[in-house]
Amino acid sequence: MATGHPDPPIDLRVPGTDLTATDDRAYVVSRGAGALVSADLTGRQVLAQSNVADARAVAVADEVWVLTGSELVALEKEGLKETARIPIDGEPCPVAVDGDRVFVNGTTPLLTEVDATTHQVSRTVTDANSECGDVHTAFDSIWLSDNVGDVVYRVPLQMK
C-alpha cells in the first residue's frame, strides 16, 4: 500500500463547497461566496473567477455548468464568461454532463435534461416522491438517487 502526502493546497480565495475537474483544471463552486473559480492544477494558480449568486453545484464539458437554486448557468471554460441562463423548475440539486447534454436532478421534476448546444430544456421526467439525490451517467443511462425511500432510478439516454 502506497502512502504519501497530498500536494499543498491551492489558495482559491473562496471556500469551496462543490468541485469538478477535467484535464488540467479544477472548477470550484462556493455557495457561501456565490462564486465559481477555475484553477490550473499543474500551475497551481487561480485562472478566473465568476460571480454566480446561489451557486450550488458544478459540472464541465465544452462549457462549465453551474446550478443555482432556480437556474442552470452556462459559462465559457476560458475566463468563465456567462453564455446562458436556463430556468429549472422545482428545487434543483446536483448536475451532470454527458457530451452535449446536461442533467439536473431535483424535486419536481425528478430530472431536467438540457441540450448544451441550444441551451434549451429538451426533456423532463417527473416522479411524485422525488427528493433531491444525485445524478450520474453510465451504461447508456442516467442514474438518479432519491433521498426519499433510498431509491435509485435508471432513465435511458434518448438518442438525438
C-alpha positions in Angstrom: 0.0 0.0 0.0 1.4 3.4 -1.0 1.4 6.2 1.4 2.2 9.8 0.9 1.2 13.4 1.5 -1.1 15.5 -0.6 0.2 18.4 -2.6 0.0 21.8 -0.8 -3.5 23.4 -1.3 -4.2 25.9 -4.0 -5.4 29.2 -2.5 -8.7 29.8 -4.2 -9.7 32.9 -2.1 -13.2 31.4 -1.6 -14.4 28.5 0.5 -15.3 25.6 -1.8 -18.5 23.6 -1.5 -18.5 21.6 -4.7 -15.9 20.9 -7.4 -15.2 19.1 -10.6 -12.0 18.6 -12.5 -11.1 17.9 -16.2 -7.8 17.7 -17.9 -5.5 20.2 -16.0 -8.2 22.4 -14.4 -10.5 22.3 -11.4 -13.7 24.2 -11.2 -14.8 25.0 -7.6 -18.2 26.4 -6.7 -18.7 28.3 -3.4 -22.3 28.5 -2.2 -21.3 30.9 0.6 -19.4 33.3 -1.7 -21.7 33.0 -4.7 -18.7 32.3 -6.9 -17.1 29.9 -9.3 -13.3 29.6 -9.6 -11.2 27.9 -12.2 -7.8 26.7 -11.1 -4.9 25.5 -13.2 -3.9 22.2 -11.4 -0.4 22.0 -13.0 0.5 25.7 -12.5 -1.3 25.6 -9.1 -2.9 29.0 -9.6 -6.4 30.6 -9.9 -7.2 31.4 -13.6 -10.6 33.1 -13.3 -13.5 33.8 -11.0 -17.1 34.5 -11.9 -19.9 35.6 -9.5 -22.9 33.2 -9.6 -25.4 34.0 -6.9 -26.7 31.0 -5.0 -24.2 28.7 -6.8 -24.6 25.1 -5.6 -23.1 22.5 -7.9 -20.8 22.4 -11.0 -20.1 20.1 -14.0 -17.9 20.6 -17.0 -17.8 19.5 -20.6 -17.4 22.0 -23.5 -18.8 24.7 -21.1 -18.9 25.0 -17.4 -22.4 24.4 -15.9 -23.3 25.9 -12.5 -26.5 25.1 -10.8 -28.2 27.6 -8.6 -31.5 27.3 -6.7 -33.5 28.1 -9.8 -31.3 28.2 -12.8 -28.6 26.4 -14.8 -25.9 28.9 -15.7 -23.5 28.1 -18.7 -20.1 29.7 -18.7 -17.1 29.6 -21.1 -14.3 27.5 -19.9 -11.8 30.3 -20.6 -12.5 33.3 -18.5 -15.8 32.0 -17.1 -17.9 34.4 -19.1 -21.6 33.7 -18.8 -23.2 32.4 -22.0 -26.7 31.4 -20.9 -29.2 31.1 -18.0 -31.8 28.3 -18.2 -34.7 28.3 -15.7 -35.1 25.0 -13.9 -38.4 24.1 -12.3 -38.7 22.7 -8.8 -35.7 22.7 -6.5 -32.6 21.6 -8.5 -29.8 19.7 -6.6 -26.9 18.2 -8.5 -25.8 18.5 -12.1 -24.1 16.1 -14.5 -22.9 16.4 -18.1 -22.6 13.8 -20.8 -21.4 15.2 -24.1 -23.8 17.9 -25.3 -26.5 17.0 -22.7 -26.8 18.4 -19.2 -28.8 16.6 -16.5 -30.2 18.2 -13.3 -31.8 16.1 -10.5 -34.4 17.9 -8.4 -37.6 17.7 -6.6 -40.3 18.2 -9.2 -39.4 17.3 -11.8 -37.1 14.5 -10.8 -34.9 15.1 -13.9 -34.4 18.0 -16.3 -32.4 17.5 -19.4 -30.9 20.5 -21.2 -29.4 20.5 -24.7 -26.0 22.1 -24.3 -25.9 23.3 -27.9 -29.2 25.2 -27.8 -29.3 26.0 -24.1 -33.0 24.7 -24.1 -34.7 22.2 -21.8 -35.2 19.1 -24.0 -36.9 16.7 -21.6 -38.3 16.4 -18.1 -39.1 13.3 -16.1 -41.4 13.5 -13.1 -42.0 11.4 -10.0 -44.4 12.2 -7.3 -42.0 11.4 -4.5 -38.7 12.9 -5.7 -36.5 14.5 -3.1 -33.0 15.6 -4.3 -30.4 13.0 -4.6 -27.5 12.6 -7.0 -27.2 12.2 -10.8 -24.6 10.4 -13.0 -24.5 8.9 -16.5 -23.2 5.4 -17.3 -24.1 2.4 -19.4 -26.3 4.4 -21.8 -28.4 5.6 -18.9 -29.0 8.4 -16.4 -28.8 7.2 -12.8 -30.6 9.2 -10.2 -30.7 8.6 -6.4 -33.5 9.9 -4.3 -33.2 10.8 -0.7 -36.8 9.6 0.0 -37.0 5.8 0.4 -33.4 5.1 -0.6 -34.4 4.7 -4.3 -32.2 4.7 -7.4 -33.8 5.4 -10.8 -32.5 4.4 -14.2 -33.6 6.6 -17.1 -32.5 5.6 -20.6 -30.5 8.1 -22.6 -32.5 9.1 -25.5 -30.9 9.2 -28.9 -30.8 12.6 -30.6 
